[in-house]
């Protein structure tokens, strides 16, 4: 095929272009295109093969379009001042006069005074909050120590422990000995005070996060940790000594084991597993057994029955209490059934409430009470079981509160009915021979 040379093709193209410009055809079309097109579009973007690369710079950045907009846009010479006005921020700066007055004589406006007062109050509040957050030992007077010791030893819980131990002693089928009874009560109370004090010593950093326990003596700094441990030791030694040498070695061993179980097992287990509830129930079941062994000197079926009743009673009592304190236990980092296993918490409370009916029926079969006890205790056992069922069904604060307050009077009433239906007493020698 014939191919013309480059200079010949260039010459032909130049001749055609010169004739077109001479006739005015190309010049008129070019002028019309320049008039119709906008100045910002008078570029190569009008060619179809470059439309996909159409990029414009707007006020917010770069914008890319697949197709150019058909609406005509204003000239960039007109838009630039407008965009400059939008992006420009006009700030009026007030000139600061020379300071020629004494600072003490300067007068401020009411708004400035308010701002100054607010800043002063905020700084004072920040300073006070900083003092509260820092642990600091508070100086207390000598007359305040009995109340502080009472809170350190959880005096209400200690009173409940002593009451159950006294009930175990009285329910034993032996003649009543006042001196042994007093020694048992005092020794059990001292052991309970020691266990509660050591428990608070270990839980100071966690009690400070809970609304229920943040006012305890160690948390507030009313006592030093060394003072609390010294108090616990001062209660442990005479308490175990009274139970061991004043009552019998078995009761002393049970008291020492209960202190160990509460402080070294139950207390650390509260942050590890929900099994702490069962361990805590075992701790609460030992005091009536101690009372029984203090009277008889041996473990019998009656002692196990008294312990089983206290063991089952604690589940509806504590589960209902912990249900309304779930937020507190969560802040403290304690693994309670009400926090981690709420369904199990309700089932266990209902299960052990029904177990109280069976344990009450077992008392006359073990020669602890007469057969009238299951009958007269049935109404209160059915009532607490009904409230446990409501708690299981509704799962709200109201039902938990009703179950908790019912448990507070249910246990004293049940023990009182047990005492009224107690079997006839036998001599201590006959009891020892029978148990051996």
Rosetta blueprint (number, residue, H / E / L):
1 X L
2 X L
3 X L
4 X L
5 X L
6 X H
7 X H
8 X H
9 X H
10 X H
11 X H
12 X H
13 X H
14 X H
15 X H
16 X H
17 X H
18 X H
19 X H
20 X H
21 X H
22 X H
23 X H
24 X L
25 X H
26 X H
27 X H
28 X H
29 X H
30 X H
31 X H
32 X H
33 X H
34 X H
35 X H
36 X H
37 X L
38 X L
39 X H
40 X H
41 X H
42 X L
43 X L
44 X H
45 X H
46 X H
47 X L
48 X H
49 X H
50 X H
51 X H
52 X H
53 X H
54 X L
55 X E
56 X E
57 X E
58 X L
59 X L
60 X L
61 X L
62 X E
63 X E
64 X E
65 X L
66 X L
67 X L
68 X L
69 X L
70 X L
71 X L
72 X L
73 X L
74 X L
75 X L
76 X H
77 X H
78 X H
79 X H
80 X H
81 X H
82 X H
83 X H
84 X H
85 X H
86 X H
87 X H
88 X L
89 X L
90 X L
91 X L
92 X L
93 X L
94 X L
95 X L
96 X L
97 X L
98 X L
99 X L
100 X L
101 X L
102 X L
103 X H
104 X H
105 X H
106 X L
107 X L
108 X L
109 X L
110 X H
111 X H
112 X H
113 X H
114 X H
115 X H
116 X H
117 X H
118 X H
119 X H
120 X H
121 X H
122 X H
123 X H
124 X H
125 X H
126 X H
127 X H
128 X H
129 X H
130 X H
131 X H
132 X H
133 X H
134 X L
135 X L
136 X L
137 X L
138 X L
139 X L
140 X L
141 X L
142 X H
143 X H
144 X H
145 X H
146 X H
147 X H
148 X H
149 X H
150 X H
151 X H
152 X H
153 X L
154 X L
155 X H
156 X H
157 X H
158 X H
159 X H
160 X H
161 X H
162 X H
163 X H
164 X H
165 X H
166 X H
167 X H
168 X H
169 X H
170 X H
171 X H
172 X L
173 X L
174 X L
175 X L
176 X L
177 X L
178 X H
179 X H
180 X H
181 X H
182 X H
183 X H
184 X H
185 X H
186 X H
187 X H
188 X H
189 X H
190 X H
191 X H
192 X H
193 X H
194 X H
195 X H
196 X H
197 X H
198 X H
199 X H
200 X H
201 X H
202 X H
203 X L
204 X H
205 X H
206 X H
207 X H
208 X L
209 X L
210 X L
211 X L
212 X L
213 X L
214 X L
215 X L
216 X L
217 X H
218 X H
219 X H
220 X H
221 X L
222 X L
223 X L
224 X L
225 X H
226 X H
227 X H
228 X H
229 X H
230 X H
231 X H
232 X H
233 X H
234 X H
235 X H
236 X H
237 X H
238 X H
239 X H
240 X H
241 X H
242 X H
243 X H
244 X H
245 X H
246 X H
247 X H
248 X L
249 X H
250 X H
251 X H
252 X H
253 X H
254 X H
255 X H
256 X H
257 X H
258 X H
259 X H
260 X H
261 X H
262 X H
263 X H
264 X H
265 X H
266 X H
267 X H
268 X H
269 X H
270 X L
271 X L
272 X L
273 X L
274 X L
275 X L
276 X H
277 X H
278 X H
279 X H
280 X H
281 X H
282 X H
283 X H
284 X H
285 X H
286 X H
287 X H
288 X H
289 X H
290 X H
291 X H
292 X H
293 X H
294 X H
295 X H
296 X H
297 X L
298 X L
299 X L
300 X L
301 X H
302 X H
303 X H
304 X H
305 X H
306 X H
307 X H
308 X H
309 X H
310 X H
311 X H
312 X H
313 X H
314 X H
315 X H
316 X H
317 X H
318 X H
319 X H
320 X H
321 X H
322 X H
323 X H
324 X L
325 X L
326 X H
327 X H
328 X H
329 X H
330 X H
331 X H
332 X H
333 X L
334 X L
335 X L
336 X L
337 X H
338 X H
339 X H
340 X H
341 X L
342 X H
343 X H
344 X H
345 X H
346 X H
347 X H
348 X H
349 X H
350 X H
351 X H
352 X H
353 X H
354 X H
355 X H
356 X H
357 X H
358 X H
359 X H
360 X H
361 X H
362 X H
363 X H
364 X H
365 X H
366 X L
367 X L
368 X L
369 X E
370 X L
371 X L
372 X H
373 X H
374 X H
375 X H
376 X H
377 X L
378 X H
379 X H
380 X H
381 X H
382 X H
383 X H
384 X H
385 X H
386 X H
387 X H
388 X H
389 X H
390 X H
391 X H
392 X H
393 X H
394 X H
395 X L
396 X L
397 X H
398 X H
399 X H
400 X H
401 X H
402 X H
403 X H
404 X H
405 X H
406 X H
407 X H
408 X H
409 X H
410 X H
411 X H
412 X H
413 X H
414 X H
415 X H
416 X H
417 X H
418 X H
419 X H
420 X H
421 X L
422 X E
423 X L
424 X L
425 X L
426 X L
427 X L
428 X H
429 X H
430 X H
431 X H
432 X H
433 X H
434 X H
435 X H
436 X L
